[in-house]
Amino acid sequence: LYFEISRLRSAFGDVLGQLAGQCGADHLLFGSGAPFKEVEPALLKLHHAPLSPEAQALIASGNARRLLKF
């Protein structure tokens, strides 16, 4: 089971960190809502999350690359 982060409401606080703690960063996928929403808020959400650089890299692209075998 994987979750994408575009529907998380806030870039501030620990929402993304809590989700990563509950289901693991290896089960989260970056999502921005583009082209209907701006990409920058989703990037800020990921950048400001209290996650390790490795976890951020998994969410940003690593997990999708692994799933799509890219």
Predicted model as a PDB file, atoms N, CA, C, CB and O in Angstrom, pLDDT in the B-factor column:
MODEL        1                                                                  
ATOM      1  N   LEU A   1       0.849  -1.166   0.000  1.00 93.00           N  
ATOM      2  CA  LEU A   1       0.000   0.000   0.000  1.00 93.00           C  
ATOM      3  C   LEU A   1       0.898   1.233   0.000  1.00 93.00           C  
ATOM      4  CB  LEU A   1      -0.968  -0.004   1.220  1.00 93.00           C  
ATOM      5  O   LEU A   1       1.823   1.330   0.807  1.00 93.00           O  
ATOM      6  N   TYR A   2       0.631   2.163  -0.892  1.00 95.00           N  
ATOM      7  CA  TYR A   2       1.411   3.398  -1.010  1.00 95.00           C  
ATOM      8  C   TYR A   2       0.485   4.601  -0.897  1.00 95.00           C  
ATOM      9  CB  TYR A   2       2.190   3.436  -2.350  1.00 95.00           C  
ATOM     10  O   TYR A   2      -0.692   4.530  -1.251  1.00 95.00           O  
ATOM     11  N   PHE A   3       1.028   5.699  -0.403  1.00 93.00           N  
ATOM     12  CA  PHE A   3       0.298   6.954  -0.274  1.00 93.00           C  
ATOM     13  C   PHE A   3       1.074   8.040  -0.989  1.00 93.00           C  
ATOM     14  CB  PHE A   3       0.068   7.325   1.214  1.00 93.00           C  
ATOM     15  O   PHE A   3       2.302   8.080  -0.907  1.00 93.00           O  
ATOM     16  N   GLU A   4       0.376   8.921  -1.689  1.00 92.00           N  
ATOM     17  CA  GLU A   4       1.052  10.083  -2.262  1.00 92.00           C  
ATOM     18  C   GLU A   4       0.666  11.302  -1.427  1.00 92.00           C  
ATOM     19  CB  GLU A   4       0.670  10.285  -3.781  1.00 92.00           C  
ATOM     20  O   GLU A   4      -0.407  11.341  -0.825  1.00 92.00           O  
ATOM     21  N   ILE A   5       1.554  12.292  -1.398  1.00 91.00           N  
ATOM     22  CA  ILE A   5       1.453  13.360  -0.399  1.00 91.00           C  
ATOM     23  C   ILE A   5       0.740  14.614  -0.863  1.00 91.00           C  
ATOM     24  CB  ILE A   5       2.799  13.729   0.050  1.00 91.00           C  
ATOM     25  O   ILE A   5       0.707  15.590  -0.114  1.00 91.00           O  
ATOM     26  N   SER A   6       0.174  14.643  -2.048  1.00 89.00           N  
ATOM     27  CA  SER A   6      -0.408  15.896  -2.546  1.00 89.00           C  
ATOM     28  C   SER A   6      -1.600  16.369  -1.716  1.00 89.00           C  
ATOM     29  CB  SER A   6      -0.837  15.724  -3.986  1.00 89.00           C  
ATOM     30  O   SER A   6      -1.879  17.567  -1.678  1.00 89.00           O  
ATOM     31  N   ARG A   7      -2.303  15.462  -1.056  1.00 85.00           N  
ATOM     32  CA  ARG A   7      -3.499  15.850  -0.320  1.00 85.00           C  
ATOM     33  C   ARG A   7      -3.224  16.187   1.144  1.00 85.00           C  
ATOM     34  CB  ARG A   7      -4.514  14.749  -0.396  1.00 85.00           C  
ATOM     35  O   ARG A   7      -4.145  16.561   1.870  1.00 85.00           O  
ATOM     36  N   LEU A   8      -1.980  16.062   1.588  1.00 84.00           N  
ATOM     37  CA  LEU A   8      -1.662  16.487   2.951  1.00 84.00           C  
ATOM     38  C   LEU A   8      -1.828  17.993   3.024  1.00 84.00           C  
ATOM     39  CB  LEU A   8      -0.212  16.059   3.365  1.00 84.00           C  
ATOM     40  O   LEU A   8      -1.408  18.703   2.111  1.00 84.00           O  
ATOM     41  N   ARG A   9      -2.422  18.487   4.073  1.00 75.00           N  
ATOM     42  CA  ARG A   9      -2.843  19.876   4.120  1.00 75.00           C  
ATOM     43  C   ARG A   9      -1.752  20.891   4.374  1.00 75.00           C  
ATOM     44  CB  ARG A   9      -3.851  20.023   5.141  1.00 75.00           C  
ATOM     45  O   ARG A   9      -1.814  21.987   3.817  1.00 75.00           O  
ATOM     46  N   SER A  10      -0.760  20.586   5.183  1.00 67.00           N  
ATOM     47  CA  SER A  10       0.141  21.642   5.621  1.00 67.00           C  
ATOM     48  C   SER A  10       1.602  21.292   5.397  1.00 67.00           C  
ATOM     49  CB  SER A  10      -0.090  21.941   7.073  1.00 67.00           C  
ATOM     50  O   SER A  10       2.005  20.136   5.530  1.00 67.00           O  
ATOM     51  N   ALA A  11       2.392  22.307   5.056  1.00 60.00           N  
ATOM     52  CA  ALA A  11       3.835  22.143   4.965  1.00 60.00           C  
ATOM     53  C   ALA A  11       4.476  22.306   6.331  1.00 60.00           C  
ATOM     54  CB  ALA A  11       4.429  23.145   3.977  1.00 60.00           C  
ATOM     55  O   ALA A  11       5.643  21.960   6.511  1.00 60.00           O  
ATOM     56  N   PHE A  12       3.734  22.825   7.292  1.00 64.00           N  
ATOM     57  CA  PHE A  12       4.270  23.065   8.631  1.00 64.00           C  
ATOM     58  C   PHE A  12       3.715  22.024   9.593  1.00 64.00           C  
ATOM     59  CB  PHE A  12       3.928  24.497   9.119  1.00 64.00           C  
ATOM     60  O   PHE A  12       2.663  21.435   9.344  1.00 64.00           O  
ATOM     61  N   GLY A  13       4.408  21.808  10.663  1.00 67.00           N  
ATOM     62  CA  GLY A  13       4.006  20.770  11.592  1.00 67.00           C  
ATOM     63  C   GLY A  13       4.664  19.461  11.215  1.00 67.00           C  
ATOM     64  O   GLY A  13       5.627  19.440  10.448  1.00 67.00           O  
ATOM     65  N   ASP A  14       4.157  18.392  11.741  1.00 81.00           N  
ATOM     66  CA  ASP A  14       4.797  17.093  11.568  1.00 81.00           C  
ATOM     67  C   ASP A  14       3.875  16.088  10.884  1.00 81.00           C  
ATOM     68  CB  ASP A  14       5.242  16.551  12.913  1.00 81.00           C  
ATOM     69  O   ASP A  14       3.990  14.889  11.136  1.00 81.00           O  
ATOM     70  N   VAL A  15       2.970  16.541  10.032  1.00 86.00           N  
ATOM     71  CA  VAL A  15       2.018  15.640   9.380  1.00 86.00           C  
ATOM     72  C   VAL A  15       2.750  14.608   8.527  1.00 86.00           C  
ATOM     73  CB  VAL A  15       1.024  16.438   8.513  1.00 86.00           C  
ATOM     74  O   VAL A  15       2.486  13.411   8.642  1.00 86.00           O  
ATOM     75  N   LEU A  16       3.649  15.051   7.689  1.00 89.00           N  
ATOM     76  CA  LEU A  16       4.380  14.136   6.817  1.00 89.00           C  
ATOM     77  C   LEU A  16       5.306  13.237   7.638  1.00 89.00           C  
ATOM     78  CB  LEU A  16       5.189  14.922   5.766  1.00 89.00           C  
ATOM     79  O   LEU A  16       5.440  12.050   7.342  1.00 89.00           O  
ATOM     80  N   GLY A  17       5.936  13.791   8.654  1.00 88.00           N  
ATOM     81  CA  GLY A  17       6.796  12.991   9.522  1.00 88.00           C  
ATOM     82  C   GLY A  17       6.027  11.910  10.251  1.00 88.00           C  
ATOM     83  O   GLY A  17       6.513  10.787  10.387  1.00 88.00           O  
ATOM     84  N   GLN A  18       4.833  12.232  10.721  1.00 90.00           N  
ATOM     85  CA  GLN A  18       4.001  11.241  11.404  1.00 90.00           C  
ATOM     86  C   GLN A  18       3.554  10.139  10.446  1.00 90.00           C  
ATOM     87  CB  GLN A  18       2.777  11.916  12.034  1.00 90.00           C  
ATOM     88  O   GLN A  18       3.555   8.961  10.802  1.00 90.00           O  
ATOM     89  N   LEU A  19       3.175  10.527   9.235  1.00 90.00           N  
ATOM     90  CA  LEU A  19       2.760   9.535   8.243  1.00 90.00           C  
ATOM     91  C   LEU A  19       3.927   8.616   7.895  1.00 90.00           C  
ATOM     92  CB  LEU A  19       2.224  10.227   6.972  1.00 90.00           C  
ATOM     93  O   LEU A  19       3.752   7.403   7.776  1.00 90.00           O  
ATOM     94  N   ALA A  20       5.107   9.189   7.732  1.00 92.00           N  
ATOM     95  CA  ALA A  20       6.295   8.381   7.443  1.00 92.00           C  
ATOM     96  C   ALA A  20       6.607   7.447   8.607  1.00 92.00           C  
ATOM     97  CB  ALA A  20       7.506   9.285   7.149  1.00 92.00           C  
ATOM     98  O   ALA A  20       7.043   6.315   8.397  1.00 92.00           O  
ATOM     99  N   GLY A  21       6.386   7.915   9.825  1.00 92.00           N  
ATOM    100  CA  GLY A  21       6.610   7.068  10.989  1.00 92.00           C  
ATOM    101  C   GLY A  21       5.625   5.922  11.084  1.00 92.00           C  
ATOM    102  O   GLY A  21       5.976   4.840  11.554  1.00 92.00           O  
ATOM    103  N   GLN A  22       4.401   6.145  10.645  1.00 94.00           N  
ATOM    104  CA  GLN A  22       3.363   5.118  10.735  1.00 94.00           C  
ATOM    105  C   GLN A  22       3.448   4.081   9.619  1.00 94.00           C  
ATOM    106  CB  GLN A  22       2.005   5.766  10.712  1.00 94.00           C  
ATOM    107  O   GLN A  22       3.287   2.885   9.861  1.00 94.00           O  
ATOM    108  N   CYS A  23       3.701   4.545   8.398  1.00 94.00           N  
ATOM    109  CA  CYS A  23       3.683   3.582   7.288  1.00 94.00           C  
ATOM    110  C   CYS A  23       5.056   3.397   6.639  1.00 94.00           C  
ATOM    111  CB  CYS A  23       2.685   4.028   6.236  1.00 94.00           C  
ATOM    112  O   CYS A  23       5.228   2.513   5.800  1.00 94.00           O  
ATOM    113  N   GLY A  24       6.027   4.218   7.017  1.00 96.00           N  
ATOM    114  CA  GLY A  24       7.371   4.122   6.461  1.00 96.00           C  
ATOM    115  C   GLY A  24       7.556   5.016   5.258  1.00 96.00           C  
ATOM    116  O   GLY A  24       6.686   5.093   4.391  1.00 96.00           O  
ATOM    117  N   ALA A  25       8.685   5.691   5.206  1.00 96.00           N  
ATOM    118  CA  ALA A  25       8.984   6.577   4.072  1.00 96.00           C  
ATOM    119  C   ALA A  25       9.045   5.809   2.764  1.00 96.00           C  
ATOM    120  CB  ALA A  25      10.303   7.310   4.301  1.00 96.00           C  
ATOM    121  O   ALA A  25       8.857   6.385   1.693  1.00 96.00           O  
ATOM    122  N   ASP A  26       9.309   4.509   2.846  1.00 97.00           N  
ATOM    123  CA  ASP A  26       9.375   3.690   1.629  1.00 97.00           C  
ATOM    124  C   ASP A  26       7.999   3.382   1.053  1.00 97.00           C  
ATOM    125  CB  ASP A  26      10.101   2.393   1.919  1.00 97.00           C  
ATOM    126  O   ASP A  26       7.893   2.693   0.038  1.00 97.00           O  
ATOM    127  N   HIS A  27       6.930   3.891   1.699  1.00 97.00           N  
ATOM    128  CA  HIS A  27       5.572   3.723   1.177  1.00 97.00           C  
ATOM    129  C   HIS A  27       4.896   5.053   0.862  1.00 97.00           C  
ATOM    130  CB  HIS A  27       4.731   2.953   2.169  1.00 97.00           C  
ATOM    131  O   HIS A  27       3.673   5.119   0.736  1.00 97.00           O  
ATOM    132  N   LEU A  28       5.694   6.109   0.737  1.00 96.00           N  
ATOM    133  CA  LEU A  28       5.159   7.424   0.402  1.00 96.00           C  
ATOM    134  C   LEU A  28       5.691   7.866  -0.949  1.00 96.00           C  
ATOM    135  CB  LEU A  28       5.517   8.457   1.487  1.00 96.00           C  
ATOM    136  O   LEU A  28       6.853   7.632  -1.281  1.00 96.00           O  
ATOM    137  N   LEU A  29       4.830   8.504  -1.719  1.00 97.00           N  
ATOM    138  CA  LEU A  29       5.194   8.980  -3.054  1.00 97.00           C  
ATOM    139  C   LEU A  29       4.936  10.479  -3.144  1.00 97.00           C  
ATOM    140  CB  LEU A  29       4.400   8.221  -4.152  1.00 97.00           C  
ATOM    141  O   LEU A  29       3.937  10.978  -2.626  1.00 97.00           O  
ATOM    142  N   PHE A  30       5.826  11.179  -3.794  1.00 96.00           N  
ATOM    143  CA  PHE A  30       5.633  12.604  -4.006  1.00 96.00           C  
ATOM    144  C   PHE A  30       4.479  12.813  -4.967  1.00 96.00           C  
ATOM    145  CB  PHE A  30       6.918  13.265  -4.542  1.00 96.00           C  
ATOM    146  O   PHE A  30       4.395  12.165  -6.010  1.00 96.00           O  
ATOM    147  N   GLY A  31       3.600  13.718  -4.607  1.00 94.00           N  
ATOM    148  CA  GLY A  31       2.508  14.130  -5.477  1.00 94.00           C  
ATOM    149  C   GLY A  31       2.309  15.618  -5.310  1.00 94.00           C  
ATOM    150  O   GLY A  31       2.417  16.134  -4.197  1.00 94.00           O  
ATOM    151  N   SER A  32       2.020  16.318  -6.389  1.00 92.00           N  
ATOM    152  CA  SER A  32       1.903  17.777  -6.321  1.00 92.00           C  
ATOM    153  C   SER A  32       0.512  18.292  -6.664  1.00 92.00           C  
ATOM    154  CB  SER A  32       2.900  18.405  -7.244  1.00 92.00           C  
ATOM    155  O   SER A  32       0.171  19.424  -6.323  1.00 92.00           O  
ATOM    156  N   GLY A  33      -0.286  17.481  -7.329  1.00 90.00           N  
ATOM    157  CA  GLY A  33      -1.584  17.949  -7.794  1.00 90.00           C  
ATOM    158  C   GLY A  33      -1.507  18.682  -9.123  1.00 90.00           C  
ATOM    159  O   GLY A  33      -2.522  19.175  -9.617  1.00 90.00           O  
ATOM    160  N   ALA A  34      -0.303  18.761  -9.716  1.00 93.00           N  
ATOM    161  CA  ALA A  34      -0.137  19.426 -11.008  1.00 93.00           C  
ATOM    162  C   ALA A  34      -0.903  18.652 -12.071  1.00 93.00           C  
ATOM    163  CB  ALA A  34       1.366  19.542 -11.388  1.00 93.00           C  
ATOM    164  O   ALA A  34      -0.964  17.426 -11.980  1.00 93.00           O  
ATOM    165  N   PRO A  35      -1.461  19.263 -13.022  1.00 94.00           N  
ATOM    166  CA  PRO A  35      -1.366  20.659 -13.416  1.00 94.00           C  
ATOM    167  C   PRO A  35      -2.446  21.546 -12.799  1.00 94.00           C  
ATOM    168  CB  PRO A  35      -1.434  20.758 -14.902  1.00 94.00           C  
ATOM    169  O   PRO A  35      -2.541  22.726 -13.135  1.00 94.00           O  
ATOM    170  N   PHE A  36      -3.248  21.000 -11.913  1.00 93.00           N  
ATOM    171  CA  PHE A  36      -4.346  21.770 -11.345  1.00 93.00           C  
ATOM    172  C   PHE A  36      -3.931  22.603 -10.140  1.00 93.00           C  
ATOM    173  CB  PHE A  36      -5.460  20.850 -10.955  1.00 93.00           C  
ATOM    174  O   PHE A  36      -4.631  23.542  -9.762  1.00 93.00           O  
ATOM    175  N   LYS A  37      -2.803  22.266  -9.539  1.00 90.00           N  
ATOM    176  CA  LYS A  37      -2.285  22.993  -8.390  1.00 90.00           C  
ATOM    177  C   LYS A  37      -0.830  23.340  -8.653  1.00 90.00           C  
ATOM    178  CB  LYS A  37      -2.434  22.165  -7.084  1.00 90.00           C  
ATOM    179  O   LYS A  37      -0.168  22.705  -9.473  1.00 90.00           O  
ATOM    180  N   GLU A  38      -0.340  24.346  -7.955  1.00 91.00           N  
ATOM    181  CA  GLU A  38       1.072  24.720  -8.060  1.00 91.00           C  
ATOM    182  C   GLU A  38       1.945  23.641  -7.428  1.00 91.00           C  
ATOM    183  CB  GLU A  38       1.330  26.089  -7.383  1.00 91.00           C  
ATOM    184  O   GLU A  38       1.535  22.994  -6.464  1.00 91.00           O  
ATOM    185  N   VAL A  39       3.134  23.448  -7.961  1.00 93.00           N  
ATOM    186  CA  VAL A  39       4.053  22.420  -7.482  1.00 93.00           C  
ATOM    187  C   VAL A  39       4.808  22.868  -6.228  1.00 93.00           C  
ATOM    188  CB  VAL A  39       5.042  22.053  -8.580  1.00 93.00           C  
ATOM    189  O   VAL A  39       5.140  22.036  -5.384  1.00 93.00           O  
ATOM    190  N   GLU A  40       5.082  24.161  -6.094  1.00 92.00           N  
ATOM    191  CA  GLU A  40       5.934  24.654  -5.019  1.00 92.00           C  
ATOM    192  C   GLU A  40       5.446  24.289  -3.617  1.00 92.00           C  
ATOM    193  CB  GLU A  40       6.050  26.132  -5.125  1.00 92.00           C  
ATOM    194  O   GLU A  40       6.273  23.907  -2.789  1.00 92.00           O  
ATOM    195  N   PRO A  41       4.148  24.385  -3.302  1.00 88.00           N  
ATOM    196  CA  PRO A  41       3.726  23.990  -1.948  1.00 88.00           C  
ATOM    197  C   PRO A  41       4.044  22.529  -1.618  1.00 88.00           C  
ATOM    198  CB  PRO A  41       2.237  24.224  -1.789  1.00 88.00           C  
ATOM    199  O   PRO A  41       4.389  22.212  -0.480  1.00 88.00           O  
ATOM    200  N   ALA A  42       3.931  21.651  -2.595  1.00 89.00           N  
ATOM    201  CA  ALA A  42       4.255  20.245  -2.358  1.00 89.00           C  
ATOM    202  C   ALA A  42       5.753  20.074  -2.119  1.00 89.00           C  
ATOM    203  CB  ALA A  42       3.801  19.378  -3.547  1.00 89.00           C  
ATOM    204  O   ALA A  42       6.164  19.271  -1.281  1.00 89.00           O  
ATOM    205  N   LEU A  43       6.565  20.829  -2.855  1.00 92.00           N  
ATOM    206  CA  LEU A  43       8.012  20.773  -2.638  1.00 92.00           C  
ATOM    207  C   LEU A  43       8.377  21.301  -1.251  1.00 92.00           C  
ATOM    208  CB  LEU A  43       8.747  21.579  -3.721  1.00 92.00           C  
ATOM    209  O   LEU A  43       9.233  20.731  -0.575  1.00 92.00           O  
ATOM    210  N   LEU A  44       7.732  22.385  -0.829  1.00 90.00           N  
ATOM    211  CA  LEU A  44       7.967  22.920   0.516  1.00 90.00           C  
ATOM    212  C   LEU A  44       7.548  21.919   1.586  1.00 90.00           C  
ATOM    213  CB  LEU A  44       7.209  24.240   0.708  1.00 90.00           C  
ATOM    214  O   LEU A  44       8.239  21.758   2.591  1.00 90.00           O  
ATOM    215  N   LYS A  45       6.441  21.259   1.378  1.00 89.00           N  
ATOM    216  CA  LYS A  45       5.949  20.255   2.318  1.00 89.00           C  
ATOM    217  C   LYS A  45       7.011  19.172   2.538  1.00 89.00           C  
ATOM    218  CB  LYS A  45       4.632  19.626   1.801  1.00 89.00           C  
ATOM    219  O   LYS A  45       7.277  18.773   3.672  1.00 89.00           O  
ATOM    220  N   LEU A  46       7.606  18.710   1.454  1.00 92.00           N  
ATOM    221  CA  LEU A  46       8.635  17.689   1.541  1.00 92.00           C  
ATOM    222  C   LEU A  46       9.919  18.247   2.146  1.00 92.00           C  
ATOM    223  CB  LEU A  46       8.913  17.105   0.166  1.00 92.00           C  
ATOM    224  O   LEU A  46      10.539  17.601   2.991  1.00 92.00           O  
ATOM    225  N   HIS A  47      10.318  19.437   1.720  1.00 91.00           N  
ATOM    226  CA  HIS A  47      11.576  20.037   2.181  1.00 91.00           C  
ATOM    227  C   HIS A  47      11.549  20.349   3.681  1.00 91.00           C  
ATOM    228  CB  HIS A  47      11.864  21.316   1.393  1.00 91.00           C  
ATOM    229  O   HIS A  47      12.570  20.196   4.351  1.00 91.00           O  
ATOM    230  N   HIS A  48      10.425  20.775   4.213  1.00 89.00           N  
ATOM    231  CA  HIS A  48      10.331  21.173   5.616  1.00 89.00           C  
ATOM    232  C   HIS A  48       9.915  20.042   6.553  1.00 89.00           C  
ATOM    233  CB  HIS A  48       9.361  22.301   5.748  1.00 89.00           C  
ATOM    234  O   HIS A  48       9.831  20.244   7.764  1.00 89.00           O  
ATOM    235  N   ALA A  49       9.658  18.873   6.014  1.00 90.00           N  
ATOM    236  CA  ALA A  49       9.274  17.738   6.861  1.00 90.00           C  
ATOM    237  C   ALA A  49      10.474  17.291   7.698  1.00 90.00           C  
ATOM    238  CB  ALA A  49       8.742  16.556   5.996  1.00 90.00           C  
ATOM    239  O   ALA A  49      11.608  17.309   7.220  1.00 90.00           O  
ATOM    240  N   PRO A  50      10.226  16.892   8.937  1.00 90.00           N  
ATOM    241  CA  PRO A  50      11.315  16.424   9.799  1.00 90.00           C  
ATOM    242  C   PRO A  50      11.727  14.993   9.429  1.00 90.00           C  
ATOM    243  CB  PRO A  50      10.891  16.490  11.283  1.00 90.00           C  
ATOM    244  O   PRO A  50      11.520  14.052  10.196  1.00 90.00           O  
ATOM    245  N   LEU A  51      12.307  14.857   8.251  1.00 93.00           N  
ATOM    246  CA  LEU A  51      12.729  13.561   7.736  1.00 93.00           C  
ATOM    247  C   LEU A  51      14.206  13.600   7.403  1.00 93.00           C  
ATOM    248  CB  LEU A  51      11.905  13.164   6.498  1.00 93.00           C  
ATOM    249  O   LEU A  51      14.761  14.670   7.149  1.00 93.00           O  
ATOM    250  N   SER A  52      14.836  12.460   7.402  1.00 95.00           N  
ATOM    251  CA  SER A  52      16.239  12.374   7.000  1.00 95.00           C  
ATOM    252  C   SER A  52      16.347  12.661   5.501  1.00 95.00           C  
ATOM    253  CB  SER A  52      16.835  10.968   7.342  1.00 95.00           C  
ATOM    254  O   SER A  52      15.369  12.514   4.767  1.00 95.00           O  
ATOM    255  N   PRO A  53      17.525  13.067   5.051  1.00 96.00           N  
ATOM    256  CA  PRO A  53      17.713  13.267   3.606  1.00 96.00           C  
ATOM    257  C   PRO A  53      17.423  11.996   2.804  1.00 96.00           C  
ATOM    258  CB  PRO A  53      19.141  13.735   3.324  1.00 96.00           C  
ATOM    259  O   PRO A  53      16.930  12.069   1.679  1.00 96.00           O  
ATOM    260  N   GLU A  54      17.729  10.839   3.384  1.00 97.00           N  
ATOM    261  CA  GLU A  54      17.462   9.580   2.695  1.00 97.00           C  
ATOM    262  C   GLU A  54      15.959   9.358   2.527  1.00 97.00           C  
ATOM    263  CB  GLU A  54      18.089   8.408   3.462  1.00 97.00           C  
ATOM    264  O   GLU A  54      15.508   8.940   1.461  1.00 97.00           O  
ATOM    265  N   ALA A  55      15.185   9.637   3.579  1.00 96.00           N  
ATOM    266  CA  ALA A  55      13.726   9.482   3.507  1.00 96.00           C  
ATOM    267  C   ALA A  55      13.131  10.470   2.511  1.00 96.00           C  
ATOM    268  CB  ALA A  55      13.088   9.681   4.900  1.00 96.00           C  
ATOM    269  O   ALA A  55      12.228  10.115   1.753  1.00 96.00           O  
ATOM    270  N   GLN A  56      13.625  11.705   2.502  1.00 96.00           N  
ATOM    271  CA  GLN A  56      13.138  12.686   1.537  1.00 96.00           C  
ATOM    272  C   GLN A  56      13.430  12.239   0.115  1.00 96.00           C  
ATOM    273  CB  GLN A  56      13.768  14.053   1.798  1.00 96.00           C  
ATOM    274  O   GLN A  56      12.597  12.417  -0.774  1.00 96.00           O  
ATOM    275  N   ALA A  57      14.605  11.660  -0.109  1.00 97.00           N  
ATOM    276  CA  ALA A  57      14.959  11.186  -1.452  1.00 97.00           C  
ATOM    277  C   ALA A  57      14.051  10.030  -1.885  1.00 97.00           C  
ATOM    278  CB  ALA A  57      16.436  10.742  -1.491  1.00 97.00           C  
ATOM    279  O   ALA A  57      13.669   9.948  -3.053  1.00 97.00           O  
ATOM    280  N   LEU A  58      13.706   9.141  -0.954  1.00 97.00           N  
ATOM    281  CA  LEU A  58      12.781   8.055  -1.282  1.00 97.00           C  
ATOM    282  C   LEU A  58      11.432   8.606  -1.709  1.00 97.00           C  
ATOM    283  CB  LEU A  58      12.609   7.112  -0.086  1.00 97.00           C  
ATOM    284  O   LEU A  58      10.866   8.181  -2.716  1.00 97.00           O  
ATOM    285  N   ILE A  59      10.919   9.563  -0.931  1.00 96.00           N  
ATOM    286  CA  ILE A  59       9.606  10.132  -1.226  1.00 96.00           C  
ATOM    287  C   ILE A  59       9.641  10.940  -2.519  1.00 96.00           C  
ATOM    288  CB  ILE A  59       9.132  11.013  -0.064  1.00 96.00           C  
ATOM    289  O   ILE A  59       8.715  10.862  -3.326  1.00 96.00           O  
ATOM    290  N   ALA A  60      10.702  11.715  -2.719  1.00 96.00           N  
ATOM    291  CA  ALA A  60      10.802  12.587  -3.897  1.00 96.00           C  
ATOM    292  C   ALA A  60      10.823  11.795  -5.196  1.00 96.00           C  
ATOM    293  CB  ALA A  60      12.049  13.449  -3.807  1.00 96.00           C  
ATOM    294  O   ALA A  60      10.169  12.185  -6.163  1.00 96.00           O  
ATOM    295  N   SER A  61      11.564  10.690  -5.235  1.00 97.00           N  
ATOM    296  CA  SER A  61      11.640   9.944  -6.489  1.00 97.00           C  
ATOM    297  C   SER A  61      12.012   8.485  -6.330  1.00 97.00           C  
ATOM    298  CB  SER A  61      12.617  10.589  -7.384  1.00 97.00           C  
ATOM    299  O   SER A  61      11.654   7.673  -7.183  1.00 97.00           O  
ATOM    300  N   GLY A  62      12.704   8.128  -5.292  1.00 97.00           N  
ATOM    301  CA  GLY A  62      13.203   6.763  -5.145  1.00 97.00           C  
ATOM    302  C   GLY A  62      12.124   5.700  -5.151  1.00 97.00           C  
ATOM    303  O   GLY A  62      12.264   4.669  -5.808  1.00 97.00           O  
ATOM    304  N   ASN A  63      11.051   5.947  -4.423  1.00 97.00           N  
ATOM    305  CA  ASN A  63       9.978   4.955  -4.360  1.00 97.00           C  
ATOM    306  C   ASN A  63       9.285   4.790  -5.709  1.00 97.00           C  
ATOM    307  CB  ASN A  63       8.957   5.351  -3.296  1.00 97.00           C  
ATOM    308  O   ASN A  63       8.989   3.668  -6.120  1.00 97.00           O  
ATOM    309  N   ALA A  64       9.028   5.881  -6.389  1.00 97.00           N  
ATOM    310  CA  ALA A  64       8.377   5.809  -7.704  1.00 97.00           C  
ATOM    311  C   ALA A  64       9.282   5.095  -8.711  1.00 97.00           C  
ATOM    312  CB  ALA A  64       8.023   7.228  -8.216  1.00 97.00           C  
ATOM    313  O   ALA A  64       8.809   4.295  -9.519  1.00 97.00           O  
ATOM    314  N   ARG A  65      10.571   5.384  -8.658  1.00 97.00           N  
ATOM    315  CA  ARG A  65      11.512   4.716  -9.566  1.00 97.00           C  
ATOM    316  C   ARG A  65      11.522   3.206  -9.316  1.00 97.00           C  
ATOM    317  CB  ARG A  65      12.937   5.294  -9.393  1.00 97.00           C  
ATOM    318  O   ARG A  65      11.544   2.408 -10.253  1.00 97.00           O  
ATOM    319  N   ARG A  66      11.504   2.830  -8.035  1.00 96.00           N  
ATOM    320  CA  ARG A  66      11.505   1.415  -7.691  1.00 96.00           C  
ATOM    321  C   ARG A  66      10.206   0.749  -8.171  1.00 96.00           C  
ATOM    322  CB  ARG A  66      11.678   1.231  -6.166  1.00 96.00           C  
ATOM    323  O   ARG A  66      10.245  -0.332  -8.759  1.00 96.00           O  
ATOM    324  N   LEU A  67       9.076   1.384  -7.924  1.00 96.00           N  
ATOM    325  CA  LEU A  67       7.794   0.812  -8.334  1.00 96.00           C  
ATOM    326  C   LEU A  67       7.645   0.686  -9.844  1.00 96.00           C  
ATOM    327  CB  LEU A  67       6.673   1.648  -7.795  1.00 96.00           C  
ATOM    328  O   LEU A  67       7.115  -0.302 -10.351  1.00 96.00           O  
ATOM    329  N   LEU A  68       8.120   1.699 -10.545  1.00 95.00           N  
ATOM    330  CA  LEU A  68       8.000   1.719 -12.006  1.00 95.00           C  
ATOM    331  C   LEU A  68       9.184   1.047 -12.710  1.00 95.00           C  
ATOM    332  CB  LEU A  68       7.870   3.151 -12.489  1.00 95.00           C  
ATOM    333  O   LEU A  68       9.230   0.950 -13.936  1.00 95.00           O  
ATOM    334  N   LYS A  69      10.140   0.589 -11.893  1.00 95.00           N  
ATOM    335  CA  LYS A  69      11.361  -0.048 -12.424  1.00 95.00           C  
ATOM    336  C   LYS A  69      12.046   0.855 -13.451  1.00 95.00           C  
ATOM    337  CB  LYS A  69      11.024  -1.416 -13.067  1.00 95.00           C  
ATOM    338  O   LYS A  69      12.385   0.438 -14.559  1.00 95.00           O  
ATOM    339  N   PHE A  70      12.233   2.104 -13.035  1.00 87.00           N  
ATOM    340  CA  PHE A  70      12.782   3.133 -13.916  1.00 87.00           C  
ATOM    341  C   PHE A  70      14.195   3.456 -13.541  1.00 87.00           C  
ATOM    342  CB  PHE A  70      11.940   4.388 -13.874  1.00 87.00           C  
ATOM    343  O   PHE A  70      14.823   4.304 -14.174  1.00 87.00           O  
TER     344      PHE A  70                                                      
ENDMDL                                                                          
END                                                                             
